[in-house]
Amino acid sequence: MSLLDKMKETAQKGVDKTKEAVNTGQEKLEERKLEKKITDLHEELGGLVYGQKSGAPAENADSEITRIVGEITATKEELAQLTA
């Protein structure tokens, strides 16, 4: 193997490692986005439940609670698939 071939091989290994690092970073970023979405949905859900319990429920509180719970469940499943 010539010196040039060895240099090409070494450079390719560097490129491969860089691509792997970028992919890992993108996965972590997506993971954080999903976790933030879940947190935001929990806060929204808490506000609706608080409104119900304090005597000032939103007009469509029950349907909104159902929607939010569904979104939380779907987002948690998406997060589980991402981290698997």
Backbone torsions as a table, in degrees:
resi	resn	phi	psi	omega
1	MET	NA	130.5	-177.8
2	SER	-78.5	165.1	178.4
3	LEU	-59.7	-39.2	179.7
4	LEU	-64.2	-41.0	178.3
5	ASP	-63.4	-40.9	178.9
6	LYS	-65.0	-39.4	178.6
7	MET	-65.7	-41.3	178.2
8	LYS	-62.8	-43.4	-179.7
9	GLU	-62.8	-44.3	179.1
10	THR	-63.6	-42.8	178.7
11	ALA	-63.1	-40.3	179.9
12	GLN	-65.2	-38.3	177.4
13	LYS	-62.1	-40.1	177.9
14	GLY	-63.6	-42.1	178.1
15	VAL	-63.2	-43.6	179.8
16	ASP	-62.1	-42.8	179.1
17	LYS	-65.0	-38.4	179.0
18	THR	-65.2	-43.8	177.8
19	LYS	-61.3	-41.0	179.1
20	GLU	-63.0	-42.3	179.2
21	ALA	-64.9	-40.7	178.8
22	VAL	-64.0	-44.1	179.1
23	ASN	-61.8	-42.2	178.5
24	THR	-62.5	-42.7	178.5
25	GLY	-62.8	-40.5	178.8
26	GLN	-66.1	-39.0	178.7
27	GLU	-64.4	-42.8	179.0
28	LYS	-64.0	-39.8	178.1
29	LEU	-62.6	-45.0	178.5
30	GLU	-63.3	-39.5	177.8
31	GLU	-60.0	-46.1	-179.9
32	ARG	-64.3	-38.9	178.3
33	LYS	-61.4	-43.5	-179.7
34	LEU	-66.9	-40.5	178.3
35	GLU	-63.4	-39.4	177.7
36	LYS	-65.2	-40.6	178.8
37	LYS	-61.7	-42.6	178.9
38	ILE	-62.2	-44.2	179.1
39	THR	-61.0	-45.0	179.5
40	ASP	-62.9	-40.6	178.5
41	LEU	-66.3	-37.9	176.5
42	HIS	-61.9	-41.7	178.5
43	GLU	-63.5	-43.3	178.9
44	GLU	-63.0	-42.4	178.3
45	LEU	-62.1	-43.6	179.0
46	GLY	-59.9	-40.3	179.0
47	GLY	-63.6	-40.7	179.1
48	LEU	-66.8	-43.5	179.8
49	VAL	-66.2	-41.2	177.3
50	TYR	-59.7	-44.2	178.0
51	GLY	-59.0	-41.2	178.0
52	GLN	-64.4	-45.0	-175.8
53	LYS	-75.0	-23.8	-178.6
54	SER	-92.7	0.8	176.5
55	GLY	90.8	9.2	179.3
56	ALA	-129.2	60.6	-176.9
57	PRO	-73.5	151.3	173.5
58	ALA	-68.2	155.2	-177.8
59	GLU	-58.2	-40.3	-176.4
60	ASN	-110.6	35.7	-174.1
61	ALA	-57.9	-45.5	-177.2
62	ASP	-62.2	-44.1	179.9
63	SER	-69.5	-35.3	177.4
64	GLU	-66.9	-40.7	177.6
65	ILE	-61.7	-43.6	178.2
66	THR	-61.7	-43.3	179.1
67	ARG	-62.2	-46.5	-177.3
68	ILE	-65.8	-42.6	177.9
69	VAL	-60.6	-40.7	177.1
70	GLY	-63.0	-41.4	178.9
71	GLU	-66.4	-40.6	178.5
72	ILE	-61.9	-46.2	-179.9
73	THR	-60.5	-46.4	-179.4
74	ALA	-64.6	-40.6	-179.6
75	THR	-68.0	-39.0	177.0
76	LYS	-64.4	-37.9	177.4
77	GLU	-66.0	-40.9	178.2
78	GLU	-63.2	-40.9	178.6
79	LEU	-65.4	-40.6	179.0
80	ALA	-63.3	-40.4	178.4
81	GLN	-66.4	-37.2	-179.3
82	LEU	-67.1	-39.0	-176.6
83	THR	-87.6	-6.3	-179.1
84	ALA	-78.6	NA	NA
